[in-house]
């Protein structure tokens, strides 16, 4: 199950809106708010949500933290300040890597000015921290929500970590690439400047390695043929 985002006593409608935006970026939809100073459906919040208005209009308001987490099975408190409580403390990355998908989980965040109060943290199962510069680890509310949400979201991704973009071009086949390299090698061997056979063979080998690891498109090969023709026709 996806985690629920819980904001405890947020102060600014704009920040609530940006939290909704961060949530939608990571496919999260359930927002619970404890005693907000401004309404999550305030026009400022709606504008700041940038297309995530449904999260705000569907959010639930609670009077106490206990009410907001009553139906949850696991609650993580997000805080960077030492709280001197006997409680497990983990990084956001570790939390996400060990996320219990079979449980109903909540990520709890405090107000912008002071963060979560000790009484609220005492109700959670564990504390989650984001390792940052120890001399300046302060995060905006929406930033904190985005980091934890994204760490969770990463664990759900099945797409490859890297792709190769060709902008519609076709990767040149080995046959086309080898034909180009043969043409290039012939021109190199004909150069009067290269008199040492061993040096020439080493140069050609290095050039071949450059082009064979480059995933050239057919259009790029055509451009390289053009370069060869330009150099061939350049007056000595």
N, C-alpha and C positions, 0 to 999 in steps of 0.2 A: 504494500500500500504506500502511496505517496505521503510524504510528511505534511502536517498541518503547520502553518505559520501563525505564531501567537505573538502579538504586540501588547506589551503591558504598559499602559498609561502613556501612549505616544502623545507628543505635544502638538506637532504641526501636521495639518492636512496635506501639505505638499509632500512631506516625507512618507505619509501613508500611501499616497498615490504612487510615489516612486517605488515603494515596496511592492505594490501590485504589479508594476511594470517588471521588476526583477523576478517576481514569482512566475509571471507568464513566460518570460525568457526561458525558464527552466521547467515549464509544463506544470507548475503547481497552481492550484486553483482555490484551495480552502484557506481563508484568512479569518482569524479570530482576534478580536481586539478587546482589551480590558480597560475600561474607563478612559476612553480617549478624550483629550481636551477639545478636539475639533472633530467634526463628523467625517467619516470616510467617504461620504457622498457629497461633501462640500465641492463647489465648482473648482476650487484650487486643486483638490485631490484628484478629481476626475481629469483635469487637464494634465496633471503631472503623470497620470497613469499611462498616457500615450498608447491608447488602444486596449487597455486592460480594465476598462470600466466595469465589466461584468464581475470581476473579482471584488471590486469595491461594493457594488450593489448587492452582491450575495454574501458579503462578510457578516459575521455575527458579533454582536456587542455583548459583553459580560460585565457584571459588577465587580467580580473578584477573580483572581487567578485560579482559585480552587474550582470555580464553576467552569472556567475556560478549559481546564485540563481533565475534568472529571471522567470523561469517557475514553481518555487516552491510556495506552499501555506502557508507553515509554516517552519521557520528556527530557530533552537536552536544553540546558541553559547556555546561551551564548554570552560570554563575558570575557573581557581581557584583564579585569582588575582582580588582584588576589582577594579571596573571600574568606580564607582561614576556616574553611569547613571541611569536614571529613567526607570527601566525595571524589569519585574518579574524574580526572581531568584528561582530556584527549584533544588532539588536533582535529580540525574539520576534515582533513583528508582521511585520518584513521577512522573517524566516525562513519564517513561515507563508505569506506571499504568494508566495514563491518555492519552495514546498515541492515536491520532486521525487517525484511520485506513482509513478513507474516504478521507484524504487529502494527498497531495504529500509533504513529509516532508524531510528536510535536517538537518544533524548533521554537524556543521561546527567547524573545528579545525585550530589553528594557527601554525606557524612555531615552530621548536624545541627550538629555543633560547629565543624567547620573547612571544610566544603564539599569540593570535589574537590581532590585533590593535583595538583601540577604534572605528575607522571609520568602521571597519568590524562588530564589535559588534552592532553598531548603526543600522545596516541593518537587524539584526535578531529580532525575536519576543520575545525571552526570553533567559535567561542565565541558563545553566545547570552546576551544580557543583557536584563533588564527595566528600562527607565528609571524609576527611582524617586527619591525624595528623596535627594540625594547625602549628606545628613547622617545618613540612617538608611535604608539599603536592604536591611536584613536581612529575609529571608523564612523562614517555616517550610517544612520540606521539602515537605509536601503543598501548600502555597500555590504554591511554585515549580512543582511538577508541574502543578497546575491551570492556571496562567497559560499555560505553553507548550502544554499539551494543548488548552486552549480556543482559543488563537490558531490552532492547526491545525484544530480542529473548525469554527471559523467559516468556513473556506474550503470546507467541504463542505456548508454550509447552502444550501438552495434556497428556503426559505420567505421570505415578504416581511419586510422589516425592521420594518414596523409594521402593525398590524391595528386595527380598530375594534370594540370589544366592546359589544354591545347587551343582554347578559343575556337573550337570547331575544326581545327586542322587535324590531319591524319598523320599518325606516327609513321615515319618512313619504314618500309620493310627492310629486313636485313639485305635482301637482294639489291635494293636501291642504294642503301648505305654503302655496301661493298663496292658497287659500281662507281659511286662517287669517290671512294677512297682509292680505288685503282687509278682513276683519272688524276687525282691529286698526287698520288705517289709517283706517277709517270712524270708529271711536271717537275716534281722535286728532284727526281733522278737526272733530269735533263739540265738542271742548273749547273752552269760552269763553275759556280762558286764552291760546289761540293765535290771535293777531290778524294776524300777519304771514304772508302766504301763502308767500313765499320761504323763511322760516324753517321753516314747517310742512313744506314739500316736502323740505327738506334733512334735517329730523328723521326723516321717514318713510323717506327713502332710507337713512339710517344704520341705522335699526332693521331695515329689510329686509336690509341687508348682515349684520347680526349674526345673524339667524335663518337666512339662506340658507347660511352657512358652518358651521352648527352640527350638521348631520346629525341632526336631531331625529327621535325615534321617534314613532309614532302615539300612544302613551301620553303622551309628553311634550306633544304638541300638545293632547291632551284636557285635560291639567293646565293648560295655558296658557289654554285656553278658560274653564276654571273660574276662573282668576285674573281674567280680563276680567269675568266675570259678578259676581264678588265686588266688584270695584272699581265696577262699574256700579250695584250695589245699595247701596253704602256711602253713608250719609247725608252730605249736604254740610255 
